[in-house]
Amino acid sequence: MYNSKIIGLGKYVPDNVVTNEDLSKMMDTNDEWITERTGIKERRWVKEGSGDTTATMGVKAAKQAIERAGIDKDDIDFIIFATLSPDMYFPGPGVQVQHALGIKTVGALDVRNQCSGFIYALSVADNFIKTGMYKNILVIGSELHSHGLDKTTRGRGVTVIFGDGAGAAILTREEDTTKGVLSTHLHSQGEHAEELVLVAPGMGKRWVNDIIADNDPNDESYFPHMNGQFVFKNAVVRFSEVIMEGLVKNKMGKDAIDMLIPHQANLRIAQFIQKKFELTDDQVYNNIMRYGNTTAASIPIALTEAWEEGKIKEGDNVVLAAFGSGFTWGSAIIKW
Ligand code: ACO
């Protein structure tokens, strides 16, 4: 039995900065509303013609993670790609990464767990490594939301929140089982699936042929929908529960947390959790102000930046936690 540990982190965000002021020119919104409710000041949205896609952004983040890990791309045994915004309905972006990196024909798995996607992907990678099946796994979270958002006032409740970007991690085998990923915890509650949902191009609700026949540009099934307050209320409860679950599993108290990287959904959610776990500002990493909610990419981007800024040191207990559409939620407890 082994543990897995993160030996390389990388991120990529598009250059194009979209401020709250920019959004107020597209729809009836304003900086004050967005800042007060979410903490977001700006986000990155892929610029038309830049060539950035969910897969290519994932590749850029992956290249940085591979280089920092000090391994060769051909040392990678498996790829896991978490996203809710794949470039194509199928196949998923995992195989695009395998091709773009020129990696030998290793397996590539796509994870569809929205904001919890990176935690789910990390958990799968961790367990493949723990059982000895693979040694080095590339885990990516990448999202291109901006192509699929309703940029009129009708969509303002959702559109102002989301940003584009990618993060990646290389996990490798760790012989010392007191180090690395100590445990992961995953949950779902499908009864609330429609509280935060993008219906099309799913096959369940309507026949694709009907949608094409309608040719209705106002068909809202192509845009994400969110019952914001209901999601918010569930998020604060589930974040707390799943962090506590991880601490209890590892016989740790609140005071054992050195760094909490919450999924960047809303600054107010992160502040609630910070208070609940009695953490200082230095013990919680937030970058939602600059990137908005990048769903599956938010944790690996934040983790990469916290590490780049020297906020994570060897021996630290790092807690990752996420909640999102599904509902799905999860946590990971890592001894760095
Ligand atoms: N600008 C100005 N006004 C707006 C905007 C906007 N961008 N959006 C909504 N409003 C208006 C609404 O129309 C409403 O007006 P009304 O009272 O006249 O009807 C009013 O503001 C309040 O709207 P609410 O939706 O109730 O606002 P709320 O305080 O709940 O904040 C928010 C919305 C920020 C989305 C919050 O509910 C939230 O953060 N929820 C959790 C999000 C989350 O955690 N998501 C999970 C991850 S995402 C994933 O998994 C894909």
Boltz pocket constraint, residues with backbone or C-beta under 6 A from the ligand:
constraints:
  - pocket:
      binder: B
      contacts: [[A, 28], [A, 29], [A, 30], [A, 33], [A, 34], [A, 37], [A, 38], [A, 114], [A, 115], [A, 116], [A, 156], [A, 157], [A, 158], [A, 160], [A, 161], [A, 196], [A, 227], [A, 228], [A, 229], [A, 230], [A, 231], [A, 232], [A, 235], [A, 265], [A, 266], [A, 269], [A, 293], [A, 295], [A, 323], [A, 324], [A, 325]]
      max_distance: 6.0
